[in-house]
Amino acid sequence: MEERTLSTALRGSLGALLRRVYARFTAEALRDDPQSRDFVVLDTLADQDADSQHELAERLGINRTIMVRLIDRLQDAGYVTRTRNPANRRSYVLSITDEGRKAREAMREAVAARDARITAPLTSPERQRLNELLSLLLPEPEPLQTTAYLVAQAHYRLRRMGDAFLADAGLRTRHFGSLAAIDELGPCPQQRLARRMNITEPAAAQIVEELVQLGLVARGQDPHDRRRYALELTGLGRERLVVVRDAVERLQAEVLDLLGADAERELRPLLARLLPEE
């Protein structure tokens, strides 16, 4: 995989497609009733603690002020705990409690109705086949779960696998695309990075800040507009691209091992049909 094609390879990966479908389910849930929003937060925390309220808000596309109120309410209900983040004493790690896990299970009916709405473009046999293929990406097959659940769990598993491959470099899977895109576009303004990554500007700002703190990205002056920054990889950032490229290749190989080439080709169009036409 040549360095200049890394960004393109990432955008075309099964992991990226799975992330977009996961984001579709999440966005639909956030437009539903407040209990659906509670479910999305609890379901996300059930997979992995959040480093901060800000990070969770950006991950789920929830306004930060709303997220504060939401977490306050979930904490008051005994569903979520806040613990001082040892890596950043100004923020709190968010964790789900045992009571939160019980509440999450009780909220699944609303999830089932949303699941049927989003998977409506598929026939019943196609929906069943999609669930079977998604189950292959999980540690234990779970074909009787909703499509939303299987999409989320498959997305979470691939993210954890990517995190493990990047752990020694101090990176996370969420840094994959941004490093590759900055390498391809740089020097570029943050707004252009957000458009390339198909994420909000606040989400891009959070990732960029993490990469700056790691010494992988530098903010220079945009030669086309001196009022804004232009992002570039540092020397260390370019070195880390080697690690990212290796992690991407290892992750794609793991996916093929789990699915097989034929099933991987079958899964892609089924997932793509759950996305709105662009």
PyMOL commands that set and color helices and strands:
alter all, ss='L'
color gray80, all
select helices_A, chain A and resi 3-11+14-31+34-47+53-60+64-76+98-106+108-118+124-135+147-169+173-185+190-197+201-213+235-259+261-272
alter helices_A, ss='H'
color red, helices_A
select strands_A, chain A and resi 80-85+88-96+217-221+229-233
alter strands_A, ss='S'
color yellow, strands_A
deselect
rebuild
show_as cartoon
